[in-house]
């Protein structure tokens, strides 16, 4: 109980010289709240502690705890992560990293004031969507375009605008879960559209769609299975067939592509995803897709298609709730501008990672392994070598396609692998690796320029803290 009596009050701590310095940086209310939190934590710890501590000792403990609490609260929770997992579009890591050109464009256009909704020619109010619409039309061949905050929102807006209180016909084999428990049937329900399932899980024919059309049918819907594959005894309606039926019956066709691909990936063995412009050329009236997957831009839901239908979506009151801000528009426009150049794979990180030849990956892995071999001086490192691995596209794209790659394998001995992996995750920046038996694998495909330096530094620090050298 003596320790509790010796605890200094909050007002006394606020008068300390060290705390006065903190008050010059942070507001008084914030600092006071953290002092109270520190005092309460120390008080609880002292209740079961033997031995008496002086007021000075307890004050020092509170100061140390206060520093920890303020550092934790004032540094934010987002952290830079070094991605050594080999998963290119890692949803949990923010999917597509933005390229340098896009980042520079964001800084130039969104770092201050910009003409987000201002027409510089007329001096009057403009539209925030005009900035990317022309580019999307140019790149996809569509008549018009609209951008909302993600692809689920794009699907929701399209269904609500085109089919509220009316039926939308969908193949049972395409009632997909978009991700994070967002399922097509649930999105359709929220949109106000009425789901009309046709066919079976593994086989649906265009005749199934035709037979289901009635006076309350408003839309024919197709969802590209970007995050799964049904194989074996299967049949699915081709987009061209659905478009033909739509033309015959006067019904629009909407396709949710999930991942939006603008760049031809077939030369690198990735040919399962249709290009957005191919869907438009096939006659789809509305196509929706993500901005932060294979496009390589920010999180966004992109809608392209017939002008009258897109215009109707722009006028929908939901659009206001789903609209994107200047940062998203700047990041998307900066990314799209790269597609007008001869080699977008040079500047868009996702494309760069997906199109790197195996021999280039092997060479980089060998360079990094050479750097990490100096860690063999630590008692816990048994071996450092380069091994072939299979990387993944991720982000719900190419679910059954693995990418041949290379990784640096760090074999450990005398120490728990999960303990090392956890410590690497808790570093700033964090380092994420793959685990295999008693080894850490660092896939080089997903390492950005300069990341190898951080891998070396953070691994060295973790091994030193574990008692090495």
C-alpha positions in Angstrom: 0.0 0.0 0.0 3.0 2.3 0.5 3.6 2.3 -3.2 0.1 3.5 -3.8 0.6 6.4 -1.3 3.8 7.4 -3.0 2.3 7.8 -6.4 2.4 11.4 -7.5 -0.8 13.1 -8.6 -1.5 14.1 -12.2 -1.2 17.9 -11.5 2.3 17.3 -10.0 3.5 15.4 -13.0 2.2 18.1 -15.4 4.6 20.6 -13.7 7.7 18.4 -14.3 10.3 19.9 -16.7 10.2 16.8 -18.9 6.5 17.0 -19.3 6.6 20.7 -20.0 8.7 19.9 -23.0 6.0 17.4 -24.1 3.3 20.0 -23.7 5.1 22.2 -26.2 4.6 19.5 -28.9 1.2 18.0 -27.9 -2.0 19.6 -26.6 -2.6 19.7 -22.9 -5.8 17.6 -23.0 -4.0 14.8 -24.8 -1.0 14.8 -22.5 -3.2 14.9 -19.4 -5.2 12.0 -20.6 -2.0 9.9 -21.2 -0.6 10.8 -17.8 -3.8 9.6 -16.1 -3.5 6.4 -18.2 0.1 5.9 -17.2 -0.6 6.5 -13.5 -3.5 4.0 -13.6 -1.4 1.4 -15.2 1.4 1.8 -12.6 -1.1 1.8 -9.8 -2.5 -1.5 -10.9 1.0 -3.0 -11.2 1.9 -1.8 -7.7 -1.0 -3.5 -6.1 0.6 -6.9 -6.3 4.2 -5.8 -6.0 6.4 -6.5 -3.0 8.8 -3.9 -1.7 8.4 -0.1 -1.4 9.4 2.3 -4.1 10.1 5.9 -3.5 8.1 8.8 -5.0 11.1 9.6 -7.3 11.2 6.0 -8.6 7.5 5.9 -9.2 7.7 9.3 -11.0 10.4 7.9 -13.3 8.3 4.9 -14.0 5.3 7.1 -14.9 7.5 9.2 -17.2 8.7 6.1 -19.0 5.2 4.8 -19.4 4.0 8.2 -20.5 6.6 8.3 -23.2 5.5 4.8 -24.5 1.8 5.8 -24.5 2.4 9.1 -26.3 4.7 7.4 -28.9 2.2 4.7 -29.6 -0.8 7.2 -29.9 1.0 9.8 -31.9 2.7 7.6 -34.5 -0.5 6.3 -36.1 -1.2 2.7 -36.8 -0.4 2.4 -40.5 3.1 1.0 -41.1 5.3 0.5 -44.1 5.6 -3.2 -44.8 8.3 -5.0 -46.7 6.4 -7.7 -48.6 8.5 -10.8 -48.9 5.5 -13.1 -49.3 5.5 -13.4 -53.1 1.8 -12.4 -53.2 1.6 -9.4 -55.6 -1.9 -8.2 -54.9 -1.9 -8.8 -51.2 -5.3 -7.6 -50.0 -4.2 -7.3 -46.4 -1.2 -5.2 -47.4 -3.2 -2.7 -49.4 -3.2 -4.5 -52.7 -1.5 -2.5 -55.5 1.4 -0.3 -54.5 1.4 3.0 -56.5 4.1 3.8 -58.9 6.5 6.8 -58.6 4.8 8.6 -61.5 1.4 8.3 -59.8 2.8 9.4 -56.5 4.4 12.5 -58.1 1.1 13.3 -59.8 -0.7 13.0 -56.4 1.8 15.4 -54.9 1.4 17.9 -57.7 -2.3 17.9 -58.0 -3.6 17.0 -54.5 -0.9 18.3 -52.3 -2.6 21.7 -52.5 -5.6 23.2 -54.2 -6.7 21.8 -57.5 -9.5 22.0 -60.1 -11.4 19.0 -58.6 -14.8 20.5 -59.3 -13.9 23.7 -61.1 -13.9 24.4 -64.8 -10.9 26.6 -65.4 -12.1 27.5 -68.9 -15.5 28.9 -67.8 -14.7 29.8 -64.2 -17.7 27.9 -63.1 -18.3 24.7 -61.2 -17.3 21.5 -63.0 -17.4 17.8 -62.3 -14.9 15.7 -60.4 -15.5 12.8 -62.7 -14.4 14.5 -65.9 -10.7 14.1 -64.9 -10.6 10.4 -65.4 -13.6 9.8 -67.7 -11.8 10.8 -70.9 -8.8 8.6 -70.1 -11.1 5.6 -69.3 -13.0 6.1 -72.5 -9.7 6.3 -74.5 -8.3 3.1 -72.9 -11.4 0.9 -72.9 -13.4 2.1 -76.0 -16.5 2.7 -73.9 -18.8 5.7 -74.4 -18.6 7.0 -70.8 -17.1 6.2 -67.4 -17.7 6.8 -63.7 -15.6 6.1 -60.7 -16.8 5.3 -57.2 -15.0 4.1 -54.0 -14.7 0.3 -54.8 -16.0 -2.4 -57.1 -18.7 -3.5 -54.7 -20.0 0.1 -54.8 -19.8 0.0 -58.6 -22.0 -3.1 -58.7 -24.4 -1.7 -56.1 -24.8 1.5 -58.0 -25.3 -0.2 -61.4 -27.9 -2.6 -60.1 -29.8 0.1 -58.1 -29.8 2.4 -61.2 -30.8 -0.1 -63.8 -32.9 -2.6 -61.9 -34.4 -1.3 -58.7 -37.5 -3.3 -57.9 -37.0 -5.3 -61.0 -35.5 -8.7 -61.8 -31.8 -9.3 -62.7 -31.0 -12.7 -64.3 -27.8 -14.3 -63.1 -26.2 -17.7 -63.6 -26.1 -19.8 -60.4 -22.5 -20.5 -61.2 -21.6 -16.8 -60.9 -23.2 -15.9 -57.6 -19.7 -15.1 -56.3 -18.4 -13.7 -53.1 -16.4 -10.6 -54.0 -14.4 -10.7 -50.9 -14.7 -9.9 -47.2 -18.2 -11.6 -47.2 -19.5 -9.2 -49.9 -21.6 -11.6 -52.0 -23.4 -10.8 -55.2 -26.8 -11.9 -53.8 -26.4 -9.7 -50.8 -25.2 -6.7 -52.9 -28.1 -7.2 -55.2 -30.5 -7.3 -52.3 -29.2 -4.0 -50.9 -29.4 -2.5 -54.3 -33.2 -3.1 -54.4 -32.9 -5.4 -57.4 -34.6 -8.8 -57.5 -32.3 -11.8 -58.1 -33.4 -14.3 -60.6 -31.1 -17.3 -60.6 -30.9 -19.6 -63.7 -29.0 -22.7 -64.6 -27.0 -24.8 -62.1 -23.8 -24.4 -60.3 -21.7 -26.0 -63.0 -23.8 -25.6 -66.1 -25.8 -22.7 -67.5 -26.9 -22.1 -71.0 -28.1 -19.0 -72.8 -31.5 -20.7 -73.2 -31.8 -20.6 -69.3 -31.5 -16.8 -69.5 -34.0 -16.6 -72.4 -36.6 -18.7 -70.6 -36.4 -16.6 -67.4 -37.1 -13.3 -69.1 -40.4 -11.7 -68.3 -42.1 -8.3 -68.1 -40.3 -7.4 -64.9 -36.8 -8.3 -66.2 -34.5 -5.3 -66.3 -31.0 -6.6 -66.7 -28.9 -9.5 -67.7 -25.9 -9.9 -65.4 -22.6 -11.7 -65.7 -19.9 -12.0 -63.0 -16.5 -13.0 -64.2 -15.1 -15.7 -61.8 -11.8 -13.9 -61.1 -11.3 -15.4 -57.6 -12.3 -19.0 -58.3 -12.6 -21.6 -61.0 -15.2 -24.4 -61.6 -13.5 -27.1 -63.6 -14.7 -30.4 -65.1 -18.2 -30.9 -66.4 -19.0 -27.3 -66.9 -20.8 -24.8 -69.2 -21.1 -21.1 -68.9 -22.7 -18.5 -71.1 -20.2 -16.5 -73.1 -20.5 -12.7 -72.9 -21.1 -12.5 -76.7 -24.1 -14.9 -76.3 -25.6 -12.8 -73.5 -25.1 -9.6 -75.5 -26.9 -11.2 -78.5 -29.8 -12.1 -76.2 -29.8 -8.7 -74.8 -30.0 -7.1 -78.2 -32.8 -9.4 -79.2 -34.9 -8.6 -76.1 -33.9 -5.0 -75.5 -32.3 -5.7 -72.2 -28.9 -4.2 -71.1 -26.0 -6.5 -70.2 -23.9 -5.7 -67.2 -20.6 -7.5 -66.5 -18.6 -7.4 -63.2 -15.0 -8.2 -64.1 -13.7 -8.0 -60.6 -10.1 -7.3 -61.7 -9.8 -4.8 -64.4 -7.0 -5.7 -66.9 -5.8 -3.0 -69.4 -2.4 -4.5 -70.2 -1.9 -7.7 -72.2 -0.4 -10.3 -69.8 -0.5 -13.3 -72.1 3.2 -13.1 -73.0 3.9 -13.9 -69.4 1.5 -16.8 -69.2 -1.4 -14.9 -67.6 -4.2 -15.1 -70.1 -7.3 -16.1 -68.1 -8.5 -12.5 -67.4 -10.3 -10.7 -70.2 -9.2 -7.1 -71.0 -11.7 -4.5 -70.2 -11.7 -3.3 -73.8 -12.5 -6.8 -74.9 -15.7 -6.8 -72.8 -16.7 -3.5 -74.3 -15.9 -4.6 -77.8 -18.0 -7.8 -77.2 -21.0 -5.5 -76.6 -21.4 -5.3 -72.8 -23.5 -2.3 -71.9 -21.9 -1.8 -68.5 -18.6 -3.2 -67.2 -17.4 -2.8 -63.6 -14.0 -3.5 -62.1 -11.5 -2.6 -59.4 -8.8 0.1 -59.6 -6.4 -1.5 -57.1 -6.0 -4.9 -58.6 -4.5 -5.7 -62.0 -5.0 -2.1 -63.1 -2.3 -1.1 -60.5 -4.0 2.0 -59.1 -5.8 3.1 -55.9 -8.9 1.5 -54.4 -11.8 2.4 -56.7 -14.8 1.0 -58.4 -14.7 1.8 -62.1 -17.8 1.8 -64.3 -17.5 2.0 -68.1 -20.1 1.5 -70.8 -23.0 3.1 -72.7 -23.3 6.9 -72.1 -27.0 6.9 -71.3 -26.7 4.2 -68.7 -23.6 5.8 -67.1 -25.3 9.2 -67.1 -28.3 7.7 -65.2 -25.8 6.4 -62.6 -24.2 9.8 -62.2 -27.7 11.2 -61.4 -28.4 8.5 -58.9 -28.4 9.9 -55.3 -26.3 7.0 -54.2 -23.4 8.4 -56.3 -22.9 11.2 -53.8 -22.5 8.6 -51.0 -20.1 6.5 -53.0 -18.0 9.2 -54.6 -14.3 9.4 -54.5 -12.1 12.2 -53.2 -9.3 14.1 -54.9 -6.6 11.7 -53.7 -8.2 8.7 -55.3 -8.9 10.7 -58.5 -5.3 11.9 -58.6 -3.9 8.4 -57.9 -6.1 6.9 -60.6 -5.5 9.5 -63.2 -1.7 9.3 -62.6 -1.9 5.6 -63.0 -4.0 5.7 -66.1 -1.7 8.2 -67.8 1.0 5.5 -67.7 -1.1 3.3 -69.9 -0.8 5.8 -72.7 3.0 5.3 -72.8 4.8 2.5 -74.6 5.7 0.4 -71.6 3.4 0.8 -68.5 5.0 -2.2 -66.9 8.0 -0.1 -66.3 6.2 2.4 -64.0 3.3 0.5 -62.6 4.6 -1.8 -59.8 2.0 -4.5 -60.1 2.7 -5.0 -63.9 6.4 -4.8 -63.2 6.2 -7.6 -60.7 4.0 -9.8 -62.9 6.1 -9.4 -66.0 9.6 -9.9 -64.5 11.4 -12.8 -66.2 12.5 -15.7 -64.0 16.2 -15.1 -64.7 15.9 -11.5 -63.5 14.3 -12.7 -60.3 17.0 -15.3 -59.8 19.7 -12.8 -60.2 18.2 -10.4 -57.7 17.7 -13.3 -55.2 21.4 -14.2 -55.6 22.4 -10.6 -54.9 20.2 -10.4 -51.8 21.5 -13.9 -50.6 25.0 -12.6 -51.0 24.2 -9.7 -48.7 22.4 -11.8 -46.1 25.3 -14.4 -45.9 27.1 -12.0 -43.6 24.3 -13.0 -41.1 25.9 -16.5 -40.9 28.0 -15.0 -38.1 24.9 -15.2 -35.9 24.6 -18.5 -34.0 21.0 -19.0 -35.1 21.6 -18.8 -38.9 22.4 -22.2 -40.4 22.3 -21.5 -44.1 21.4 -18.9 -46.7 20.5 -20.0 -50.2 18.4 -19.2 -53.3 15.5 -21.6 -54.1 12.8 -21.7 -56.7 9.3 -20.9 -55.4 5.8 -20.4 -56.7 4.4 -16.9 -56.2 0.8 -15.8 -56.4 -1.0 -12.9 -58.2 -3.4 -12.5 -55.3 -6.3 -10.0 -54.9 -8.8 -12.6 -56.2 -7.1 -12.8 -59.6 -5.7 -15.9 -61.3 -6.7 -18.2 -58.4 -5.3 -21.4 -60.0 -2.2 -19.8 -61.6 1.1 -19.7 -59.7 4.1 -17.6 -60.9 7.5 -19.3 -61.0 9.8 -17.2 -58.9 12.8 -17.2 -56.6 13.3 -16.7 -52.9 16.1 -16.4 -50.4 15.8 -19.2 -47.9 17.2 -18.5 -44.4 17.5 -21.7 -42.4 17.4 -21.2 -38.6 18.6 -23.5 -35.8 18.3 -23.2 -32.0 15.5 -20.6 -32.1 11.8 -20.7 -32.7 10.8 -19.7 -36.2 7.5 -18.1 -35.3 9.3 -16.0 -32.7 11.6 -14.5 -35.3 8.8 -14.0 -37.8 6.7 -12.2 -35.2 9.6 -9.9 -34.2 10.1 -9.0 -37.9 6.4 -8.2 -38.2 6.7 -5.8 -35.2 9.6 -3.9 -36.6 9.1 -0.5 -38.2 9.0 -1.0 -41.2 7.6 -4.5 -40.7 9.0 -7.4 -42.7 6.7 -10.2 -43.8 8.1 -13.5 -45.0 7.0 -17.0 -45.8 7.7 -19.8 -43.5 8.8 -23.3 -44.5 9.8 -25.9 -41.9 12.6 -24.2 -39.9 13.3 -21.5 -42.6 12.2 -18.0 -43.5 11.6 -17.5 -47.2 11.9 -14.0 -48.7 10.3 -14.0 -52.2 12.1 -11.3 -54.3 9.2 -10.8 -56.7 7.3 -8.5 -54.3 10.3 -6.6 -53.0 10.4 -3.0 -54.1 13.6 -1.1 -54.9 15.6 -0.7 -51.7 13.5 -3.2 -49.7 16.5 -5.6 -49.5 18.3 -3.0 -47.3 15.5 -3.1 -44.8 15.4 -6.9 -44.9 19.0 -7.0 -43.9 18.7 -4.3 -41.2 15.6 -5.7 -39.6 16.8 -9.3 -39.6 20.1 -8.2 -38.1 18.3 -6.3 -35.3 16.0 -9.2 -34.5 18.9 -11.6 -34.3 20.9 -9.2 -32.1 18.0 -8.8 -29.7 17.7 -12.6 -29.6 21.2 -12.8 -28.2 23.2 -13.3 -31.3 26.9 -12.1 -31.8 
